[in-house]
């Protein structure tokens, strides 16, 4: 059974930094895409960042470019999201996701869709105070 577990979410002041972690168990994702999504209350879940094809291609939503960094440690089967210059609008539950397929990168749009990812974590709350 595959399981993804996020950690690191907490309350932080605007302008601060935070690092989220997501550790997978049940299988390795060395050659599969892993991603972060987020969802604020009353809003749809939105794409944040993705590390595709074992990290060979990195993708970010426009709203977080230059502020967030996604990375992975394949030895630990873990993906990270380093967040800096946090804003109140970054407040949301952050979810880790993984693709079951070991597909090669071709089109960035493929990785923006929730439907690509077969496995999801339970989410971790990030709250940014103004």
GIBEL-V115340 format. One line per field, one symbol per residue. psi: psi as a letter, one per 40 degrees, with the letter a starting at -180 (. if undefined). Layout:
psi->???
This chain:
psi->hhhhhiieiahiiheaiihiihhiidiifdeiiiihiihiheiihiidiihiffedhhiiideehedihiiigddefiiihhhifiideehihhhiiihdigiihdhdddeehdedhdhiieihhhhhi.
